[in-house]
Amino acid sequence: MTAHPLRPLAPAPMRIGGRTFTWGARTRVVGIVNATPDSFSGDGVLDPQAAAMQARRMVQEYLAAEG
């Protein structure tokens, strides 16, 4: 298999938490909720319940975009 000039070959599959993660097989989305008080951007969510609510909002936004 040769790499596309703009898309290099994916790394070999790896085991993560009992599952095999195959790079490039499907799209994965990552959302980050900053829960640290020393955030350089000043947007840290210090309340655990507020952080959980933010994570849920991110999931809902993703699901809505998927249609």
Helices and strands as residue ranges (DSSP letters): E 14-16, E 19-21, H 48-66
